[in-house]
Amino acid sequence: MNTQNVDVHAHEILEMMLASGESYTNESLSAKILERFGAQARFHTCSGSGMDAYEIVDHLWMKGKFTGDPSGFQFLPGSRCDH
């Protein structure tokens, strides 16, 4: 994937998590995001933009998108927005 100037909606991260069925830590999710989208990618949501891989993980926690704790969590499908 060409990652130069890539702007990715957080939904793509959540769908990636759902498809994998895996449990993540903050570190492993950030690493997976970097692997899939590249270090230059920036992420946005309805309420924020310009975030890097680490910032988007923190943002998604603040928005209640995960179930578990930072040492082991999954995407909480019921927290998905409808757009």
SETOR-745490 format. One record per atom (N, C-alpha, C): residue number from 1; residue in one letter; atom name; z, x, y. Coordinates in nm, 2 decimals. Example, Ala and Ser with C-alpha at 12.3 -4.5 7.8 and 13.67 -1.06 7.14 Angstrom:
BEGIN
   pos   code   site        Z        X        Y
     1      A      N     0.78     1.32    -0.57
     1      A     CA     0.78     1.23    -0.45
     1      A      C     0.78     1.32    -0.33
     2      S      N     0.71     1.28    -0.22
     2      S     CA     0.71     1.37    -0.11
     2      S      C     0.79     1.29     0.00
END
This chain:
BEGIN
   pos   code   site        Z        X        Y
     1      M      N     0.00     0.08    -0.12
     1      M     CA     0.00     0.00     0.00
     1      M      C     0.00     0.09     0.12
     2      N      N    -0.08     0.05     0.22
     2      N     CA    -0.08     0.12     0.35
     2      N      C     0.04     0.08     0.43
     3      T      N     0.13     0.17     0.45
     3      T     CA     0.26     0.13     0.52
     3      T      C     0.26     0.16     0.66
     4      Q      N     0.15     0.21     0.72
     4      Q     CA     0.15     0.24     0.86
     4      Q      C     0.16     0.11     0.94
     5      N      N     0.26     0.10     1.03
     5      N     CA     0.28    -0.02     1.12
     5      N      C     0.29    -0.15     1.04
     6      V      N     0.34    -0.15     0.92
     6      V     CA     0.36    -0.27     0.85
     6      V      C     0.48    -0.35     0.90
     7      D      N     0.45    -0.48     0.92
     7      D     CA     0.56    -0.57     0.97
     7      D      C     0.57    -0.67     0.86
     8      V      N     0.69    -0.67     0.79
     8      V     CA     0.71    -0.75     0.67
     8      V      C     0.82    -0.86     0.70
     9      H      N     0.79    -0.98     0.66
     9      H     CA     0.89    -1.09     0.67
     9      H      C     1.00    -1.06     0.56
    10      A      N     1.12    -1.09     0.58
    10      A     CA     1.23    -1.07     0.49
    10      A      C     1.21    -1.16     0.36
    11      H      N     1.13    -1.27     0.37
    11      H     CA     1.10    -1.35     0.25
    11      H      C     1.04    -1.26     0.14
    12      E      N     0.96    -1.16     0.18
    12      E     CA     0.90    -1.08     0.08
    12      E      C     1.00    -1.00     0.00
    13      I      N     1.11    -0.96     0.07
    13      I     CA     1.22    -0.89     0.00
    13      I      C     1.29    -0.98    -0.09
    14      L      N     1.32    -1.10    -0.05
    14      L     CA     1.39    -1.20    -0.13
    14      L      C     1.31    -1.24    -0.25
    15      E      N     1.18    -1.26    -0.23
    15      E     CA     1.09    -1.29    -0.35
    15      E      C     1.09    -1.18    -0.45
    16      M      N     1.09    -1.05    -0.40
    16      M     CA     1.09    -0.93    -0.48
    16      M      C     1.22    -0.93    -0.57
    17      M      N     1.33    -0.96    -0.50
    17      M     CA     1.46    -0.97    -0.57
    17      M      C     1.46    -1.07    -0.68
    18      L      N     1.41    -1.19    -0.64
    18      L     CA     1.41    -1.30    -0.73
    18      L      C     1.32    -1.27    -0.86
    19      A      N     1.21    -1.22    -0.83
    19      A     CA     1.11    -1.19    -0.94
    19      A      C     1.17    -1.08    -1.04
    20      S      N     1.25    -0.99    -0.98
    20      S     CA     1.30    -0.88    -1.07
    20      S      C     1.41    -0.93    -1.16
    21      G      N     1.49    -1.03    -1.11
    21      G     CA     1.61    -1.08    -1.18
    21      G      C     1.72    -0.97    -1.19
    22      E      N     1.70    -0.87    -1.12
    22      E     CA     1.80    -0.76    -1.12
    22      E      C     1.92    -0.78    -1.03
    23      S      N     2.03    -0.71    -1.05
    23      S     CA     2.14    -0.71    -0.96
    23      S      C     2.12    -0.58    -0.88
    24      Y      N     2.16    -0.58    -0.75
    24      Y     CA     2.14    -0.47    -0.66
    24      Y      C     2.27    -0.42    -0.60
    25      T      N     2.27    -0.30    -0.55
    25      T     CA     2.38    -0.26    -0.46
    25      T      C     2.31    -0.24    -0.32
    26      N      N     2.38    -0.22    -0.22
    26      N     CA     2.31    -0.20    -0.09
    26      N      C     2.22    -0.08    -0.10
    27      E      N     2.26     0.02    -0.16
    27      E     CA     2.18     0.15    -0.18
    27      E      C     2.06     0.12    -0.26
    28      S      N     2.07     0.06    -0.37
    28      S     CA     1.96     0.04    -0.46
    28      S      C     1.86    -0.06    -0.40
    29      L      N     1.90    -0.16    -0.33
    29      L     CA     1.81    -0.25    -0.27
    29      L      C     1.73    -0.18    -0.15
    30      S      N     1.80    -0.10    -0.07
    30      S     CA     1.74    -0.03     0.03
    30      S      C     1.63     0.07    -0.02
    31      A      N     1.67     0.14    -0.13
    31      A     CA     1.58     0.23    -0.20
    31      A      C     1.45     0.15    -0.25
    32      K      N     1.47     0.04    -0.31
    32      K     CA     1.36    -0.04    -0.37
    32      K      C     1.27    -0.09    -0.25
    33      I      N     1.33    -0.13    -0.14
    33      I     CA     1.25    -0.17    -0.02
    33      I      C     1.17    -0.05     0.03
    34      L      N     1.23     0.06     0.04
    34      L     CA     1.15     0.18     0.08
    34      L      C     1.04     0.22    -0.01
    35      E      N     1.07     0.21    -0.14
    35      E     CA     0.97     0.24    -0.24
    35      E      C     0.85     0.14    -0.24
    36      R      N     0.88     0.01    -0.22
    36      R     CA     0.77    -0.09    -0.22
    36      R      C     0.70    -0.10    -0.09
    37      F      N     0.77    -0.09     0.02
    37      F     CA     0.70    -0.11     0.15
    37      F      C     0.68     0.01     0.24
    38      G      N     0.75     0.12     0.20
    38      G     CA     0.74     0.25     0.28
    38      G      C     0.84     0.26     0.39
    39      A      N     0.86     0.39     0.43
    39      A     CA     0.96     0.42     0.53
    39      A      C     0.92     0.37     0.67
    40      Q      N     0.79     0.35     0.69
    40      Q     CA     0.74     0.31     0.82
    40      Q      C     0.75     0.16     0.84
    41      A      N     0.77     0.09     0.73
    41      A     CA     0.77    -0.06     0.74
    41      A      C     0.88    -0.11     0.83
    42      R      N     0.86    -0.21     0.90
    42      R     CA     0.97    -0.28     0.98
    42      R      C     0.97    -0.42     0.93
    43      F      N     1.09    -0.48     0.94
    43      F     CA     1.11    -0.61     0.88
    43      F      C     1.16    -0.71     0.99
    44      H      N     1.12    -0.84     0.97
    44      H     CA     1.16    -0.94     1.06
    44      H      C     1.21    -1.07     0.98
    45      T      N     1.29    -1.15     1.05
    45      T     CA     1.33    -1.28     1.01
    45      T      C     1.31    -1.38     1.12
    46      C      N     1.35    -1.50     1.11
    46      C     CA     1.34    -1.60     1.22
    46      C      C     1.43    -1.55     1.34
    47      S      N     1.53    -1.47     1.31
    47      S     CA     1.63    -1.44     1.41
    47      S      C     1.64    -1.29     1.45
    48      G      N     1.55    -1.21     1.40
    48      G     CA     1.55    -1.07     1.43
    48      G      C     1.42    -1.00     1.39
    49      S      N     1.40    -0.88     1.45
    49      S     CA     1.28    -0.81     1.42
    49      S      C     1.30    -0.66     1.44
    50      G      N     1.20    -0.58     1.40
    50      G     CA     1.21    -0.44     1.42
    50      G      C     1.31    -0.36     1.33
    51      M      N     1.35    -0.43     1.22
    51      M     CA     1.46    -0.37     1.14
    51      M      C     1.40    -0.27     1.03
    52      D      N     1.47    -0.17     1.00
    52      D     CA     1.43    -0.08     0.89
    52      D      C     1.50    -0.13     0.76
    53      A      N     1.47    -0.06     0.65
    53      A     CA     1.52    -0.11     0.52
    53      A      C     1.67    -0.13     0.52
    54      Y      N     1.75    -0.04     0.58
    54      Y     CA     1.89    -0.05     0.58
    54      Y      C     1.94    -0.16     0.67
    55      E      N     1.88    -0.18     0.78
    55      E     CA     1.92    -0.28     0.88
    55      E      C     1.89    -0.42     0.82
    56      I      N     1.77    -0.44     0.75
    56      I     CA     1.74    -0.57     0.70
    56      I      C     1.84    -0.61     0.59
    57      V      N     1.88    -0.51     0.51
    57      V     CA     1.98    -0.54     0.40
    57      V      C     2.11    -0.60     0.47
    58      D      N     2.16    -0.53     0.58
    58      D     CA     2.28    -0.57     0.65
    58      D      C     2.25    -0.71     0.71
    59      H      N     2.14    -0.73     0.77
    59      H     CA     2.10    -0.86     0.83
    59      H      C     2.11    -0.97     0.73
    60      L      N     2.05    -0.95     0.61
    60      L     CA     2.05    -1.05     0.51
    60      L      C     2.19    -1.08     0.46
    61      W      N     2.28    -0.98     0.45
    61      W     CA     2.42    -1.01     0.42
    61      W      C     2.48    -1.10     0.52
    62      M      N     2.45    -1.07     0.65
    62      M     CA     2.51    -1.15     0.76
    62      M      C     2.46    -1.29     0.76
    63      K      N     2.34    -1.31     0.71
    63      K     CA     2.28    -1.45     0.70
    63      K      C     2.32    -1.52     0.57
    64      G      N     2.40    -1.46     0.49
    64      G     CA     2.45    -1.53     0.36
    64      G      C     2.34    -1.55     0.26
    65      K      N     2.25    -1.45     0.25
    65      K     CA     2.14    -1.46     0.15
    65      K      C     2.17    -1.41     0.01
    66      F      N     2.28    -1.34     0.00
    66      F     CA     2.32    -1.28    -0.13
    66      F      C     2.44    -1.34    -0.19
    67      T      N     2.45    -1.33    -0.32
    67      T     CA     2.57    -1.37    -0.39
    67      T      C     2.63    -1.25    -0.46
    68      G      N     2.76    -1.23    -0.46
    68      G     CA     2.82    -1.11    -0.51
    68      G      C     2.88    -1.03    -0.40
    69      D      N     2.89    -0.90    -0.42
    69      D     CA     2.94    -0.81    -0.31
    69      D      C     2.85    -0.69    -0.31
    70      P      N     2.87    -0.60    -0.20
    70      P     CA     2.78    -0.49    -0.19
    70      P      C     2.76    -0.40    -0.31
    71      S      N     2.85    -0.40    -0.40
    71      S     CA     2.84    -0.32    -0.52
    71      S      C     2.77    -0.38    -0.63
    72      G      N     2.73    -0.51    -0.62
    72      G     CA     2.65    -0.58    -0.72
    72      G      C     2.62    -0.72    -0.67
    73      F      N     2.50    -0.75    -0.63
    73      F     CA     2.46    -0.88    -0.58
    73      F      C     2.32    -0.91    -0.62
    74      Q      N     2.29    -1.04    -0.60
    74      Q     CA     2.15    -1.10    -0.62
    74      Q      C     2.12    -1.19    -0.50
    75      F      N     1.99    -1.22    -0.49
    75      F     CA     1.95    -1.32    -0.39
    75      F      C     2.00    -1.45    -0.43
    76      L      N     2.05    -1.53    -0.34
    76      L     CA     2.11    -1.66    -0.36
    76      L      C     1.99    -1.76    -0.32
    77      P      N     1.92    -1.81    -0.43
    77      P     CA     1.80    -1.89    -0.40
    77      P      C     1.83    -2.02    -0.31
    78      G      N     1.95    -2.07    -0.32
    78      G     CA     1.98    -2.19    -0.24
    78      G      C     1.99    -2.16    -0.09
    79      S      N     1.99    -2.03    -0.05
    79      S     CA     1.99    -1.99     0.09
    79      S      C     1.86    -1.97     0.15
    80      R      N     1.75    -2.00     0.07
    80      R     CA     1.62    -1.98     0.12
    80      R      C     1.58    -2.08     0.23
    81      C      N     1.52    -2.04     0.33
    81      C     CA     1.47    -2.13     0.43
    81      C      C     1.33    -2.18     0.40
    82      D      N     1.30    -2.30     0.45
    82      D     CA     1.18    -2.37     0.41
    82      D      C     1.06    -2.35     0.51
    83      H      N     1.02    -2.23     0.53
    83      H     CA     0.90    -2.21     0.61
    83      H      C     0.82    -2.09     0.56
END
